[in-house]
Amino acid sequence: MLYGSRWNLATLAIGIALLIGGSFYYQAPDWDIPISLIMAGFAYLSAAWSMQVMVQRVWRQWPLMILATWWTVDGCYALYWSIQNPAALAMMRDANWPASLALYWACGLVWSADKFVGSRKR
């Protein structure tokens, strides 16, 4: 992934804007600006790579990919909310991870599209 590409940075900025807007609109007990930035940052660093590992079937990297996926989708969320508001974590954790996982893989597809398109042209 080209971390500095205009496409990737623009889609990251749009995603963060939507997450921040959603935190005000929905008023969920576990949705605030810091966790939106934390999870978006980790997704930006790992989602495209995780997608590449899966698509290209790089089996030796699967344990690390699973760890990076778990950390981004649930680990950092659980750590943050266990410190900020354990009651919100207990109430919302089961509902959060499926939505976060779907968004993680969507980001992985969007941010690695250049790899998929480029490989089809060859």
KOLROTOR-928788 format. One record per atom (N, C-alpha, C): x, y, z. Coordinates in pm, whole numbers, plus 50000, padded with zeros to 5 digits. Atoms other than C-alpha are relative to their C-alpha. Layout:
// KOLROTOR-928788
XYZ/...
END
This chain:
// KOLROTOR-928788
500854988250000/500005000050000/500895012350000/499304987250002/501185034849923/499345009150104/500614992849889/500515051850256/499825014949972/500094985850028/501085086550115/499235003549875/500714996950124/498985083349802/498765008650029/501154991049982/496265109149753/498714992250023/501205008149987/493585082349715/499884994550143/500045006049867/494485064950040/499795010650108/500164989449899/494825097250238/498615006449993/501334994150015/491585111150095/498934990750058/501005009349947/489615079650176/500134998550151/499825000149855/491145078850524/499345012350062/500604987749948/490095115150581/498484999349995/501465001450010/486575107850457/499484990450105/500405009849899/486355077250680/500035005650140/499904993949867/487545096250985/498895010350020/501104990249990/485055124150913/498674993050026/501245007649979/482245098550891/499954994050141/499975005549865/483355081951215/499755010850106/500214989149903/483515115051401/498565005049993/501404995950014/480165125851259/499064989850062/500835010549942/478665092451356/500024999950151/499924999949854/479915096051711/499095010750060/500934989649952/477855128051747/498564996349968/501365002950044/474825115851555/499364988750080/500595011849937/474335081851718/500074999950151/499884999149854/475415090052075/500114986150066/499775013249941/476455053852136/500995001450116/499124998449884/478145048852473/501464996449973/498625004350028/481235033652311/500575006449874/499564993850125/481665057052015/500405014450029/499524986449978/483825087552071/501145003049902/498984995750096/486435107051879/501334992750021/498705006849987/489565091652035/500004985649947/499995013950049/488555055551964/499814999749848/500134999150145/487525065751613/501365002349935/498664997250054/491005079851551/500954988350021/499125011449971/492765050651717/499754988649904/500335011550085/490915023751524/500245003149852/499754996250140/491115042751194/501504999849971/498545000150019/494865047051240/500554986049986/499545013850011/495455010251303/499494993449872/500525005650126/493215001151010/500815005149882/499194994450110/495185024450784/501354993149990/498695006550000/498395007450888/499954985249961/499995014650016/497224971350859/498954994049907/501095006450074/494004965750660/500404995649859/499605003750137/495484966150309/500984988550002/499045011049989/498364944050415/499284987050035/500755011949962/495954919750583/499234994349880/500735004550119/493874918350266/500944993349902/499025005950091/496964911450058/500444986150047/499595012949945/498024883150289/498924989549972/501095009550025/494614866950252/499864996849852/500235002150143/494204871749877/501154992349936/498845006650058/497724860849792/500364987050071/499815012449924/497524832050042/501444998350048/498665000449942/500794840050216/499844993650139/500375007649880/500224812850475/500895002950119/499084997549889/503314820250684/499695013050073/500314987149937/502024855550751/498605000350062/501355000249945/498524844850855/499945002350151/500094997049857/499254844051231/500165014950032/499814985749979/500544879851219/498825008049945/501174993250057/497654890350993/498804998850093/501115002049907/495144875251237/500195008750124/499714991549885/496844893251526/499755014749969/500214986050039/496854926651340/498515002949982/501454998250019/493204921951245/499305000650135/500635000049868/492184912951600/500325012950076/499624988049927/494154942051748/499225012149951/500684988450057/492584967151510/498504999650025/501465001549991/489044953551530/499514999550145/500505002249864/488794944251898/501015003150110/499014998549894/492064945952093/500175014250049/499814986049958/492654983452092/498705005850056/501314995949950/488914989052142/499804995450144/500185005549865/488824966252447/500955006750100/499054993449910/491964981752596/499545014350032/500454986149981/490685017352543/498805000850094/501224999149921/487235010852689/500144993650137/499785005349865/488534989852978/500595010750091/499454988949923/490345021453087/498975011450012/500924988650003/487745047652985/498674997350071/501345002849948/484445030853074/499734985049987/500205014550010/484364993453150/498544995949981/501425003450018/480554993853162/499615000949852/500274998750143/480405006152801/500614988349923/499365011550064/482834978852701/499164987450018/500825011949973/480724951852867/498705000249921/501294998750067/477564965252706/500134999249848/499954998150146/478824971652351/501014991249926/498925007350069/481764948452276/499464989749900/500555010250091/479674920552124/499365006149876/500604993350116/477944945451893/501045007149915/499004992350072/481104964151797/500844991949903/499005006950082/483404937451660/499484995949863/500415003550137/481224925351367/500005012249907/500024987850083/480724961051241/501435004549971/498614995850019/484404969351293/500734990749903/499365009550091/485494937651114/499575002449856/500494997050136/483294945550814/500655012749945/499354987650044/484684980950797/501494997949975/498585003050017/488234967650835/500254993649863/499805006650130/487884944650534/499605009049885/500354990350105/486134971850333/501185009649976/498824991350014/489104994650403/501144992549932/498975008150063/491454966650308/499814999049850/500305000550144/489724963449972/500275013449933/499834986750058/489685000849907/501475003949992/498614995749997/493285006350008/500964990749927/499135008950077/494644976549818/499494998149858/500575001350134/492594981349500/501065001649892/498954998150100/495694993349315/500784987149976/499315012850016/497324959549378/499184990449915/500865009250074/494334940249245/499865004349855/500174994950136/493814962348940/501314998649923/498715001050064/497524963348863/500364985849961/499655013850031/497864925548874/499154994649886/500855004750110/494994920648629/500465005549866/499554993850124/496584943648370/501234993049944/498755006450044/499784923248351/499754988049915/
END
